[in-house]
């Protein structure tokens, strides 16, 4: 059985509500994944997690809410919604927040600091839900209460301060299934990072088993020249990566805050046309939008 994916936040850097961002959304990154047996996986805790939390509470109708939260890194736009995630204020709920030694600061420390009295009125220690912090390990994850579980794999990517790529698949799924989520990543080889010479090949191998690739497409090629080293990729770079890995679907993600919906439409069409010229007629290309659901 596949993993069901829903997008709750799609923008990068800062929330951008307004009439020009209604269709693709103005919230910062957050995805909801559901395994075949309904286990909850949350990817990133940008402002999109607030509406996710409201939806989870409504759907639970008083029953306990449990799940895993995976954060790609600790920049503001990926954690700023967590203090407004309603389920963490309810007793009986239980969440595990996963981090990695690859990041410069522990996720647990960052989450606690952002709820310190200096910056937030409710301290972390007063949350009613149970919150655990765990260090990421590649492999099979069995959810609380049992069940078939899912497989998760992680790889460091190129972003200031560190960031992670995740690959998720339902337990026992064959090749060409599952989701790779890379919210912030600078693909341009000329950018300066301490990565091994094999990094690009390693990334291709990491992605290749998946069917769906969600990848950072923050900049156009012209914009990128003014933002080299900021840790983000262009539409063309993400498209090249998708074609090289042979995924079936590329989801353009981490939209620039100033990028209007109509402009995103144009970039989607341009990517589709470029893919056809490069022999990628098999590749489905969409832009991440709040409310978009798909199977991976």
FENHU-V727823 format. One record per residue. N is the residue number from 0. RES is the residue in one small letter. PSI is psi as a letter, one per 40 degrees, with the letter a starting at -180 (none if undefined). BURIAL is + if it has 9 or more other ideal C-beta (glycine too) atoms within 8 Angstrom, else -. Layout:
n res psi burial
N RES PSI BURIAL
N RES PSI BURIAL
//
This chain:
n res psi burial
0 x i -
1 x i +
2 x h +
3 x h +
4 x h +
5 x h +
6 x h +
7 x e +
8 x h +
9 x e +
10 x i +
11 x i +
12 x d -
13 x i -
14 x i +
15 x g +
16 x i -
17 x i -
18 x d -
19 x e -
20 x f +
21 x d -
22 x d -
23 x e +
24 x i +
25 x e +
26 x i +
27 x i +
28 x h +
29 x h +
30 x i +
31 x h +
32 x i +
33 x h +
34 x i +
35 x d -
36 x e -
37 x e -
38 x h +
39 x h +
40 x h +
41 x h +
42 x h +
43 x i +
44 x f +
45 x a +
46 x e +
47 x d +
48 x e +
49 x d +
50 x d +
51 x d +
52 x d +
53 x d +
54 x d -
55 x d +
56 x d +
57 x d -
58 x d -
59 x d +
60 x f -
61 x e -
62 x i -
63 x i -
64 x h +
65 x i +
66 x i +
67 x h +
68 x h +
69 x h +
70 x h +
71 x d +
72 x a +
73 x e +
74 x i -
75 x d -
76 x e +
77 x e +
78 x e +
79 x e +
80 x e +
81 x d +
82 x e +
83 x e +
84 x h +
85 x d +
86 x d +
87 x e +
88 x e -
89 x h +
90 x i -
91 x e -
92 x i +
93 x h +
94 x i +
95 x h +
96 x h +
97 x h +
98 x a +
99 x i +
100 x e -
101 x e -
102 x i +
103 x d -
104 x i -
105 x i -
106 x d +
107 x d +
108 x d -
109 x d +
110 x d +
111 x d +
112 x d -
113 x e +
114 x f +
115 x i +
116 x d -
117 x d -
118 x e -
119 x i +
120 x d -
121 x h -
122 x i -
123 x d +
124 x e -
125 x e -
126 x i +
127 x d -
128 x i +
129 x h -
130 x h +
131 x i -
132 x h +
133 x i -
134 x h -
135 x h +
136 x h -
137 x i -
138 x a -
139 x h -
140 x h +
141 x h -
142 x i +
143 x h -
144 x e -
145 x a -
146 x i +
147 x d +
148 x a +
149 x i +
150 x h +
151 x h +
152 x i +
153 x i +
154 x h +
155 x i +
156 x a +
157 x h +
158 x h +
159 x h -
160 x e +
161 x i +
162 x i +
163 x i +
164 x i +
165 x i +
166 x h +
167 x i +
168 x i +
169 x i +
170 x h +
171 x e -
172 x i +
173 x i -
174 x i -
175 x f -
176 x i +
177 x i +
178 x h +
179 x h +
180 x h +
181 x g +
182 x d +
183 x h +
184 x h +
185 x h +
186 x d +
187 x h +
188 x e -
189 x e -
190 x i +
191 x h -
192 x i -
193 x g -
194 x i -
195 x i -
196 x d -
197 x e -
198 x d +
199 x d -
200 x d -
201 x d +
202 x d +
203 x d +
204 x d -
205 x d +
206 x d +
207 x d +
208 x e +
209 x i +
210 x d +
211 x h +
212 x h +
213 x h +
214 x i +
215 x h +
216 x f +
217 x d +
218 x i +
219 x i -
220 x d +
221 x d -
222 x d +
223 x d +
224 x d -
225 x e -
226 x f +
227 x h +
228 x e -
229 x e -
230 x f +
231 x i +
232 x i +
233 x i +
234 x d +
235 x d +
236 x d +
237 x d +
238 x d +
239 x d +
240 x d +
241 x d +
242 x d +
243 x d -
244 x e +
245 x e -
246 x i +
247 x d -
248 x h +
249 x h +
250 x h +
251 x h +
252 x i +
253 x f +
254 x i +
255 x h +
256 x d +
257 x e -
258 x h -
259 x i -
260 x d +
261 x d -
262 x d -
263 x d +
264 x d +
265 x d -
266 x d +
267 x d +
268 x d -
269 x d +
270 x d +
271 x d +
272 x d -
273 x d +
274 x d +
275 x d +
276 x d -
277 x e -
278 x e -
279 x f +
280 x d -
281 x e -
282 x h +
283 x h -
284 x h +
285 x i +
286 x h +
287 x h +
288 x i +
289 x h +
290 x e -
291 x h +
292 x i -
293 x i +
294 x h -
295 x none +
//
